[in-house]
Amino acid sequence: MVPSWPHHPLSRRRALTAATGLVAGAALPLAGAAPDASASSAAATYTNPVIWQDFADIDVIRVGDTYYASASTMHYSPGAPVLRSYDLVNWEIAGHSVPVLDFGAKYDLNGGRGYVRGIWASSLAYRPSNRTFYWLGQIDFAKTYVYTATAAEGPWSRLTTIGTAYYDAGLLVDTDDTLYVAYGNTTINVAQLSPDGRTQVRTQQVFTTPSSVGTLEGSRFYKINGQYYIFLTRPANGQYILKSSSGPFGPYTMRQVLLDLRGPIPGGGVPHQGGLVQTQNGAWYYLAFVDAYPGGRMPALAPVTWTSDGWPVVQLVNGAWGTTYPSPAVPAPPRPVTPMTGVDTFNSTALSPRWEWNHNPDNTKWSTGNGLTLRTATVTNDLYWARNTLTHRIQGPTSTATVELDHSAMRDGDRAGLALLRDSSAWIGLKRDGGVTRIAMVGGLTMDTNWNTTGTGTELASAPVSGSRIWLRASADIRPGAGRPGTFSYSTDGTNFTRLGPDFTLGNDWRFFMGYRFALFNHATQALGGAVRVTRFELSTP
């Protein structure tokens, strides 16, 4: 019922090789011995998940008084979002480390498709010596790419491509400024990079996972109080850590951090993966994620203490990862973070970092500044092949997206609207045929576990439309479990909405990895040339 992976000890790589796709990286500024996390308790409390949106395979660091995190985005572009926080609890999206997925034509929906490939677990680090952020990740088991920026919001640019594929890698900036990478599945390796970070100097196997544990991956690499640590996940129900007192190349000893631990989201999985981070006053926290499909994988935060001999211990509440904890004791934030919900009128010349395209867009076919104009970019009857579908994460546990749309420039054969997008999808939108436009609700868009289309959709309800403007609405219940509904409605005045079509049942299988998203689309089935303009998007919660 709940895809929390406790009975799926296969790695993401094995799952993809067999039929279908998962984590990595870290470096952080460190200072002093780690005190008991209770010393950081403040009067206020926070509630898990700290972000009820799909941000998986988290790497988390602190630079001065600011916290940053990176996450997986698979086939969405731009990739590898950079999250920013001043208190580890309230987060905003600052930018993306990978501006475009220029890793082959399939990421352009050109002759192939990149679903469940692309940006997997990757690493985010900061190098004080040159005041530069580094992102490192492997693509398609082939090569590793490194991007850098002097500010988290960018611009980010590619520094280098390395021939070794550092699977689920963690990047460490050592105290002597040397760059190391921990990576691998079951067999864990450490590589040393050149001083400029562009090439590999050496790589060496440092650990083999015991058969009693099974699979370990998702490396995070740290140096804490002179000891080297590789933080590893057992997908998807455990977390282990390796420690070396003899340097980055080991030898390492292993200890279990958690296994089959009850999580903070009812019906959700075991908190795991993610990374460790130290606050300004020396307290430690673990930012993990919880499998919570159909919504995706949600970040959860817990304090960590350390044993006298240098091993981390997650602080539990009644034997479980707590739903609430005392808030981290940190300086007052310099400003409120930008909410991940709310209204977007697309008045800027650039998209907000809340948005990511399904694969790379055709940048000649969209614009912002006076609303979002989506010109048809693909002739297809299959939404999964249509370029320039723009996606937004769903806010849990339930939320609603409302879109105001001008459809006066649609052409015959065009299809435009608002979807609940995943490997099983549905949408509400406009169909223009024979010079007549009508509103329709379409279900039955499906893919198999090789991400080939098995259903292009069936119209389940429709209604006539007059005028040039319409409001479309999709609501989604993404609480973990089966049978969660999505609903669709429309309005001709922006106030009074009419339900259209039956409930859509959201799929909750884990193998697509990414959770459901709201998606704005406009594609042609006959010929290019049509357009729609989205003048307002609102994401709201009850």
C-alpha positions as CSV (number, residue, x, y, z in Angstrom):
1,M,0.0,0.0,0.0
2,V,2.7,2.5,1.0
3,P,5.8,2.6,-1.2
4,S,8.3,3.3,1.5
5,W,10.7,0.7,0.1
6,P,11.3,-1.5,3.2
7,H,11.0,-4.5,1.0
8,H,12.8,-3.1,-1.9
9,P,16.5,-3.5,-1.1
10,L,17.5,-2.9,-4.7
11,S,19.3,0.3,-5.5
12,R,17.9,2.8,-8.0
13,R,20.5,1.8,-10.5
14,R,19.5,-1.9,-10.3
15,A,15.8,-0.9,-10.5
16,L,16.5,1.1,-13.6
17,T,18.6,-1.5,-15.2
18,A,15.8,-4.0,-14.6
19,A,12.9,-1.9,-15.6
20,T,13.0,1.6,-14.3
21,G,15.7,5.2,-11.1
22,L,18.0,7.6,-6.7
23,V,21.2,10.2,-4.2
24,A,24.6,12.0,-3.3
25,G,27.0,14.6,-2.0
26,A,28.2,17.0,0.7
27,A,30.7,19.3,2.2
28,L,30.1,21.7,5.0
29,P,31.9,24.2,7.2
30,L,32.8,22.6,10.5
31,A,33.7,24.0,13.8
32,G,34.6,22.5,17.2
33,A,33.1,19.5,19.0
34,A,29.4,18.8,18.5
35,P,27.5,19.5,21.7
36,D,24.3,17.8,22.7
37,A,21.6,19.0,20.3
38,S,19.3,19.8,23.2
39,A,21.5,22.9,23.7
40,S,20.0,24.3,20.5
41,S,16.4,24.1,21.7
42,A,14.4,27.3,21.4
43,A,11.0,28.1,22.8
44,A,9.3,27.5,19.4
45,T,8.9,24.2,17.7
46,Y,8.8,23.1,14.1
47,T,6.7,20.4,12.4
48,N,7.8,17.6,10.0
49,P,8.0,17.5,7.1
50,V,9.7,20.8,7.0
51,I,8.9,21.0,3.3
52,W,5.8,19.2,2.1
53,Q,6.9,19.3,-1.5
54,D,9.0,16.8,-3.5
55,F,12.7,17.4,-2.8
56,A,14.6,14.1,-2.6
57,D,18.2,13.0,-2.2
58,I,19.0,16.1,-0.2
59,D,22.5,17.5,0.3
60,V,22.6,20.2,2.9
61,I,25.4,22.7,3.8
62,R,25.8,25.9,5.8
63,V,27.7,28.9,4.5
64,G,28.0,31.5,7.2
65,D,24.4,32.1,8.5
66,T,22.7,30.6,5.5
67,Y,21.8,27.0,4.8
68,Y,21.6,25.5,1.3
69,A,20.3,22.2,0.0
70,S,20.2,20.5,-3.3
71,A,17.8,17.8,-4.6
72,S,17.1,15.4,-7.4
73,T,15.0,16.5,-10.4
74,M,15.4,13.6,-12.9
75,H,14.1,14.8,-16.3
76,Y,12.9,18.2,-15.2
77,S,14.8,21.3,-16.5
78,P,16.5,23.4,-15.1
79,G,17.8,20.7,-12.8
80,A,19.2,20.4,-9.3
81,P,17.3,23.1,-7.4
82,V,19.2,25.1,-4.8
83,L,17.1,25.6,-1.7
84,R,18.0,28.4,0.8
85,S,17.1,28.7,4.5
86,Y,18.2,30.7,7.5
87,D,16.8,28.4,10.2
88,L,16.7,24.9,8.6
89,V,12.9,24.9,8.8
90,N,11.6,27.6,6.4
91,W,13.0,27.1,2.9
92,E,12.8,28.9,-0.5
93,I,14.1,28.0,-4.0
94,A,17.1,30.2,-4.8
95,G,17.9,28.8,-8.3
96,H,19.2,25.7,-10.1
97,S,22.7,24.3,-10.4
98,V,22.1,22.7,-13.8
99,P,20.7,25.4,-16.1
100,V,19.9,23.0,-19.0
101,L,20.0,19.2,-19.3
102,D,22.4,19.3,-22.3
103,F,23.3,15.6,-21.9
104,G,21.8,14.4,-25.2
105,A,18.9,14.8,-27.5
106,K,16.6,12.6,-25.4
107,Y,16.5,15.5,-22.8
108,D,15.0,17.6,-25.6
109,L,12.3,15.0,-26.4
110,N,14.1,14.7,-29.7
111,G,14.1,11.1,-30.8
112,G,14.1,9.8,-27.2
113,R,12.9,10.7,-23.8
114,G,14.7,11.1,-20.5
115,Y,12.1,10.2,-18.0
116,V,13.6,9.0,-14.7
117,R,17.1,9.7,-15.9
118,G,18.9,13.0,-15.7
119,I,19.6,14.6,-12.3
120,W,19.7,11.9,-9.6
121,A,21.3,12.2,-6.2
122,S,24.0,14.8,-6.5
123,S,26.3,16.9,-4.3
124,L,26.4,20.5,-3.2
125,A,29.5,22.0,-1.6
126,Y,31.0,25.3,-0.8
127,R,34.8,26.0,-1.1
128,P,35.8,28.9,1.1
129,S,39.2,29.3,-0.6
130,N,37.6,30.7,-3.8
131,R,34.2,31.5,-2.3
132,T,32.6,29.2,-4.8
133,F,29.6,26.7,-4.8
134,Y,30.2,23.4,-6.4
135,W,27.5,20.9,-7.7
136,L,28.6,17.5,-8.8
137,G,26.6,14.7,-10.3
138,Q,26.7,11.8,-12.7
139,I,24.4,11.4,-15.7
140,D,23.3,8.1,-17.3
141,F,26.1,6.1,-15.6
142,A,28.4,7.6,-18.1
143,K,30.1,10.8,-16.9
144,T,30.3,13.2,-14.0
145,Y,29.6,16.9,-14.4
146,V,30.7,19.7,-12.2
147,Y,29.0,23.1,-12.1
148,T,30.1,26.2,-10.2
149,A,28.7,29.5,-9.1
150,T,29.8,32.3,-6.8
151,A,26.2,32.8,-5.6
152,A,23.6,30.1,-4.9
153,E,21.0,31.7,-7.2
154,G,23.6,31.6,-10.0
155,P,24.5,32.0,-12.7
156,W,25.8,28.5,-12.7
157,S,28.2,27.2,-15.4
158,R,29.8,23.9,-16.2
159,L,33.4,23.7,-14.8
160,T,34.3,20.3,-16.2
161,T,33.3,16.8,-17.3
162,I,35.0,13.8,-15.6
163,G,35.1,10.4,-17.3
164,T,34.4,8.4,-14.2
165,A,30.7,8.2,-13.3
166,Y,30.6,9.0,-9.6
167,Y,27.3,7.3,-8.7
168,D,25.4,8.9,-5.8
169,A,28.4,11.0,-5.0
170,G,29.3,13.2,-2.0
171,L,31.8,16.0,-2.4
172,L,34.1,17.0,0.4
173,V,36.2,20.1,0.6
174,D,38.8,19.1,3.1
175,T,40.3,21.5,5.7
176,D,43.4,21.7,3.5
177,D,41.2,22.6,0.5
178,T,41.7,19.2,-1.2
179,L,38.5,18.0,-3.0
180,Y,37.4,14.4,-2.4
181,V,34.4,12.5,-3.8
182,A,32.8,9.4,-2.1
183,Y,30.6,7.4,-4.4
184,G,29.3,4.0,-5.3
185,N,26.7,1.3,-4.7
186,T,27.5,-1.4,-2.2
187,T,31.2,-1.0,-3.2
188,I,32.1,2.5,-1.9
189,N,35.0,4.4,-3.4
190,V,36.8,7.7,-2.7
191,A,38.3,9.8,-5.5
192,Q,40.7,12.8,-5.2
193,L,40.3,15.6,-7.6
194,S,42.9,18.0,-8.9
195,P,43.3,21.3,-7.1
196,D,41.2,23.1,-9.8
197,G,38.4,20.4,-9.5
198,R,38.6,19.6,-13.2
199,T,40.2,16.1,-13.2
200,Q,40.5,13.0,-11.2
201,V,43.9,12.4,-9.5
202,R,43.2,9.0,-8.0
203,T,40.3,6.7,-7.0
204,Q,40.3,3.8,-4.6
205,Q,37.8,1.4,-3.2
206,V,37.4,2.0,0.6
207,F,34.5,-0.2,1.7
208,T,32.5,-3.2,0.7
209,T,29.0,-3.4,2.2
210,P,28.5,-6.6,4.3
211,S,25.9,-9.0,2.8
212,S,23.9,-8.8,6.0
213,V,23.3,-5.1,5.3
214,G,22.7,-5.5,1.5
215,T,22.8,-2.3,-0.5
216,L,24.4,1.0,0.6
217,E,24.6,4.1,-1.6
218,G,23.8,7.8,-1.5
219,S,27.2,8.9,-0.1
220,R,27.7,12.1,1.9
221,F,31.3,12.9,2.8
222,Y,32.3,14.8,5.9
223,K,35.4,15.6,8.0
224,I,34.3,16.2,11.6
225,N,36.8,16.7,14.4
226,G,39.6,15.2,12.3
227,Q,37.6,12.1,11.5
228,Y,36.3,11.2,8.0
229,Y,32.7,10.1,7.6
230,I,30.8,8.7,4.7
231,F,27.0,8.8,5.4
232,L,25.2,6.1,3.4
233,T,21.6,5.0,2.9
234,R,20.1,1.5,2.7
235,P,17.2,2.2,0.3
236,A,14.7,2.8,1.5
237,N,14.6,2.0,5.2
238,G,18.0,2.5,6.7
239,Q,20.9,4.8,7.2
240,Y,24.5,3.8,8.0
241,I,27.7,5.7,8.5
242,L,31.4,4.9,7.9
243,K,34.2,6.4,10.0
244,S,38.0,6.6,9.3
245,S,40.6,8.0,11.7
246,S,43.3,7.3,9.1
247,G,42.4,9.7,6.3
248,P,39.9,9.9,3.4
249,F,41.0,6.6,1.9
250,G,40.3,4.7,5.1
251,P,40.2,2.1,6.4
252,Y,36.6,2.6,7.5
253,T,34.4,1.0,10.1
254,M,30.6,1.0,9.9
255,R,27.8,1.7,12.3
256,Q,24.0,1.7,11.8
257,V,22.3,5.0,12.3
258,L,18.7,4.0,11.9
259,L,16.7,1.0,10.5
260,D,12.9,0.7,10.0
261,L,12.4,3.9,12.0
262,R,8.8,5.2,12.2
263,G,8.6,8.4,10.3
264,P,6.7,11.7,10.9
265,I,4.2,11.5,8.0
266,P,1.2,9.2,8.6
267,G,1.4,6.4,6.0
268,G,4.8,7.5,4.8
269,G,8.1,5.6,4.8
270,V,11.3,5.6,6.9
271,P,13.3,8.8,6.9
272,H,16.6,8.2,5.2
273,Q,19.2,9.5,2.9
274,G,19.9,13.3,3.0
275,G,22.7,14.8,5.0
276,L,24.1,16.2,8.2
277,V,24.7,19.9,9.0
278,Q,26.0,21.9,11.9
279,T,24.4,25.1,13.1
280,Q,26.4,28.2,14.1
281,N,26.3,27.3,17.8
282,G,27.6,23.8,17.2
283,A,24.3,21.8,17.2
284,W,23.9,19.1,14.5
285,Y,20.8,18.2,12.4
286,Y,19.9,15.5,9.9
287,L,17.8,16.5,7.0
288,A,16.4,13.3,5.4
289,F,13.5,12.6,3.2
290,V,10.4,10.5,3.6
291,D,8.8,8.4,0.8
292,A,5.3,9.8,0.7
293,Y,3.8,8.9,-2.7
294,P,1.8,10.0,-4.6
295,G,3.4,13.3,-3.7
296,G,7.0,12.3,-3.8
297,R,9.7,12.4,-1.2
298,M,9.4,15.0,1.5
299,P,12.3,16.6,3.6
300,A,12.2,15.9,7.4
301,L,14.6,17.4,10.0
302,A,15.8,15.8,13.3
303,P,18.5,16.9,15.8
304,V,21.6,14.7,16.1
305,T,23.9,14.2,19.1
306,W,27.3,12.4,19.1
307,T,28.6,9.6,21.2
308,S,31.9,10.1,23.1
309,D,33.7,8.0,20.5
310,G,32.4,10.0,17.6
311,W,29.2,8.4,16.2
312,P,26.0,10.3,15.4
313,V,22.7,9.5,17.1
314,V,19.4,10.7,15.8
315,Q,17.2,12.1,18.6
316,L,13.9,10.3,18.7
317,V,10.4,11.1,20.1
318,N,8.7,8.0,21.6
319,G,10.9,5.8,19.5
320,A,10.2,7.5,16.2
321,W,11.5,10.4,14.1
322,G,9.6,13.2,15.7
323,T,6.6,15.0,14.2
324,T,7.7,18.1,16.2
325,Y,11.0,19.2,17.7
326,P,12.3,22.4,19.3
327,S,13.3,24.8,16.6
328,P,17.1,25.2,15.9
329,A,18.6,28.1,17.9
330,V,20.0,30.3,15.1
331,P,20.3,34.1,14.6
332,A,17.2,35.9,13.5
333,P,16.8,35.6,9.7
334,P,17.7,38.7,7.7
335,R,14.4,38.5,5.8
336,P,11.5,36.1,5.3
337,V,12.0,33.4,2.7
338,T,9.9,33.5,-0.4
339,P,6.9,31.2,-0.1
340,M,6.7,28.1,-2.2
341,T,3.0,28.7,-2.6
342,G,1.0,31.7,-3.7
343,V,0.4,33.7,-6.9
344,D,2.6,34.1,-10.0
345,T,1.5,36.5,-12.7
346,F,4.6,35.9,-14.8
347,N,5.5,39.6,-15.0
348,S,9.2,39.1,-14.9
349,T,11.3,38.3,-18.0
350,A,12.5,35.1,-16.3
351,L,10.5,32.3,-14.7
352,S,10.5,32.0,-10.9
353,P,12.7,29.1,-9.7
354,R,9.5,27.4,-8.5
355,W,9.0,26.3,-12.1
356,E,10.7,23.4,-14.0
357,W,10.0,22.2,-17.5
358,N,9.3,18.6,-18.4
359,H,12.6,18.0,-20.3
360,N,14.3,21.0,-21.9
361,P,12.0,23.6,-23.5
362,D,12.2,25.0,-26.9
363,N,13.1,28.5,-25.8
364,T,11.7,30.1,-29.0
365,K,8.2,28.9,-28.1
366,W,7.6,30.6,-24.8
367,S,7.9,34.0,-23.1
368,T,7.1,35.8,-19.9
369,G,6.7,39.5,-19.0
370,N,3.1,39.9,-19.7
371,G,1.8,36.6,-18.5
372,L,3.3,33.3,-19.7
373,T,2.8,32.7,-23.4
374,L,3.1,29.1,-24.5
375,R,3.3,28.7,-28.2
376,T,2.8,25.2,-29.5
377,A,6.2,23.5,-29.8
378,T,5.3,19.9,-30.7
379,V,2.8,18.2,-33.0
380,T,1.7,15.1,-31.1
381,N,-1.3,13.5,-29.6
382,D,0.8,12.4,-26.6
383,L,1.4,14.8,-23.7
384,Y,4.5,12.8,-22.7
385,W,6.1,13.8,-26.0
386,A,5.0,17.4,-25.9
387,R,7.7,20.0,-25.3
388,N,7.3,23.1,-23.2
389,T,5.1,21.6,-20.5
390,L,5.8,23.7,-17.4
391,T,5.6,22.0,-14.0
392,H,5.1,23.1,-10.4
393,R,5.4,20.9,-7.3
394,I,2.2,20.2,-5.4
395,Q,2.0,21.4,-1.8
396,G,1.0,18.7,0.7
397,P,-1.0,17.3,2.2
398,T,-3.6,18.8,-0.2
399,S,-3.5,21.9,-2.4
400,T,-5.1,23.5,-5.4
401,A,-3.8,25.1,-8.5
402,T,-5.9,27.7,-10.3
403,V,-4.9,29.1,-13.7
404,E,-6.3,32.0,-15.6
405,L,-5.9,31.4,-19.3
406,D,-6.4,33.4,-22.5
407,H,-7.1,30.9,-25.3
408,S,-8.0,33.3,-28.1
409,A,-4.9,32.4,-30.2
410,M,-5.4,28.6,-30.2
411,R,-5.6,26.9,-33.6
412,D,-7.4,23.8,-34.8
413,G,-6.0,20.7,-33.2
414,D,-4.5,22.4,-30.3
415,R,-4.7,21.1,-26.7
416,A,-3.9,23.4,-23.8
417,G,-4.6,23.2,-20.1
418,L,-3.6,22.1,-16.6
419,A,-2.5,18.5,-15.8
420,L,-1.8,16.3,-12.8
421,L,1.4,14.9,-14.3
422,R,3.2,11.7,-13.6
423,D,3.4,8.3,-15.2
424,S,-0.3,8.2,-14.9
425,S,-1.9,11.5,-15.6
426,A,-5.1,13.5,-16.2
427,W,-5.9,17.0,-17.3
428,I,-8.5,19.7,-17.7
429,G,-8.2,22.0,-20.6
430,L,-9.2,23.3,-24.0
431,K,-9.6,21.4,-27.3
432,R,-10.0,23.4,-30.4
433,D,-11.4,21.5,-33.4
434,G,-13.2,22.7,-36.5
435,G,-13.1,26.3,-35.3
436,V,-14.8,25.4,-32.1
437,T,-13.2,25.5,-28.6
438,R,-14.6,23.4,-25.7
439,I,-13.5,22.5,-22.2
440,A,-12.6,18.8,-21.6
441,M,-11.4,16.6,-18.8
442,V,-9.1,13.8,-20.0
443,G,-7.8,10.8,-18.1
444,G,-6.0,7.6,-19.0
445,L,-2.6,9.1,-19.9
446,T,-0.2,6.3,-18.9
447,M,3.3,5.0,-19.2
448,D,4.8,1.6,-18.5
449,T,7.8,0.9,-16.2
450,N,10.1,1.5,-19.2
451,W,8.5,5.0,-19.5
452,N,6.9,4.3,-22.9
453,T,3.5,5.7,-23.4
454,T,0.7,3.1,-23.1
455,G,-2.2,5.5,-23.1
456,T,-2.6,9.0,-24.7
457,G,-5.8,9.8,-22.9
458,T,-9.6,9.5,-23.1
459,E,-12.0,12.3,-22.9
460,L,-14.2,11.7,-19.8
461,A,-16.3,14.9,-19.8
462,S,-16.7,18.1,-21.8
463,A,-18.6,21.4,-21.9
464,P,-19.0,24.2,-24.4
465,V,-16.9,27.4,-24.0
466,S,-17.6,30.9,-25.0
467,G,-15.3,34.0,-24.9
468,S,-11.5,34.0,-24.9
469,R,-10.7,33.5,-21.2
470,I,-11.2,30.6,-18.8
471,W,-10.1,29.6,-15.3
472,L,-8.9,26.0,-14.8
473,R,-8.5,24.4,-11.4
474,A,-6.9,21.1,-10.2
475,S,-6.9,19.9,-6.7
476,A,-4.7,17.1,-5.4
477,D,-4.6,15.0,-2.2
478,I,-1.0,13.8,-2.0
479,R,-1.1,12.2,1.5
480,P,0.8,8.9,1.3
481,G,-1.3,5.9,0.2
482,A,-3.5,4.5,-2.5
483,G,-6.7,5.9,-3.8
484,R,-5.9,9.6,-3.3
485,P,-8.1,11.8,-5.5
486,G,-7.4,14.6,-7.9
487,T,-10.3,16.7,-9.1
488,F,-10.8,19.2,-11.9
489,S,-13.1,22.2,-12.3
490,Y,-13.4,25.3,-14.4
491,S,-14.9,28.8,-14.3
492,T,-15.9,31.5,-16.8
493,D,-15.7,34.3,-14.3
494,G,-12.9,33.3,-11.9
495,T,-15.3,33.0,-9.0
496,N,-17.9,30.3,-9.6
497,F,-16.3,26.9,-10.4
498,T,-18.0,23.8,-12.0
499,R,-16.6,20.3,-11.5
500,L,-15.8,18.5,-14.7
501,G,-15.3,14.7,-14.9
502,P,-14.8,12.1,-12.3
503,D,-12.2,12.0,-9.6
504,F,-8.7,11.0,-10.9
505,T,-7.0,8.5,-8.7
506,L,-3.3,9.4,-8.2
507,G,-0.9,6.5,-8.7
508,N,1.4,5.9,-5.8
509,D,4.0,3.5,-7.1
510,W,7.5,4.6,-6.2
511,R,9.4,3.6,-9.4
512,F,8.8,6.9,-11.2
513,F,10.5,8.5,-8.2
514,M,9.3,12.0,-8.8
515,G,5.9,12.8,-7.3
516,Y,2.9,14.3,-9.0
517,R,3.1,17.9,-10.3
518,F,0.8,20.5,-11.6
519,A,1.6,21.1,-15.3
520,L,0.8,23.8,-17.8
521,F,0.8,22.6,-21.4
522,N,0.0,23.6,-24.9
523,H,0.6,21.3,-27.8
524,A,-0.6,20.9,-31.3
525,T,-2.1,17.7,-32.9
526,Q,-2.3,19.2,-36.5
527,A,0.2,22.1,-37.0
528,L,2.2,24.6,-35.1
529,G,1.3,28.2,-34.8
530,G,-1.2,28.4,-31.9
531,A,-0.6,29.9,-28.5
532,V,-2.2,30.4,-25.1
533,R,-1.4,33.0,-22.4
534,V,-1.5,32.2,-18.7
535,T,-2.1,35.5,-16.9
536,R,-2.2,34.1,-13.4
537,F,-1.3,30.9,-11.5
538,E,-2.2,30.4,-7.9
539,L,-1.1,27.5,-5.6
540,S,-3.2,27.5,-2.4
541,T,-3.8,25.2,0.5
542,P,-7.0,24.7,2.5
